[in-house]
């Protein structure tokens, strides 16, 4: 049921600016429904991974918006605290899943 002061909804904090197109394209009706919310978040992140072919860049776009991320890239910054933390967690989960 989380809604931030900046209009980000649910577990994946889907910004209200994305609601219209997500509703139209994926027939999302409730951005606070955990299943619909996570589906939207994974879909958005997946599109950034496909576009940039880099987890850090994709996560930066997801976290700060594509324009915010591009501003940092123009300064030579290609990861953020957020993206590094998520990538580290992902690596840890993969190691556990692989029995390492």
HELIX and SHEET records of a PDB file:
HELIX    1   1 UNK A   16  UNK A   18  5                                   3    
HELIX    2   2 UNK A   19  UNK A   26  1                                   8    
HELIX    3   3 UNK A   34  UNK A   52  1                                  19    
HELIX    4   4 UNK A   55  UNK A   74  1                                  20    
HELIX    5   5 UNK A   81  UNK A   97  1                                  17    
SHEET    1   A 2 UNK A   8  UNK A   9  0                                        
SHEET    2   A 2 UNK A  14  UNK A  15 -1                                        
END                                                                             
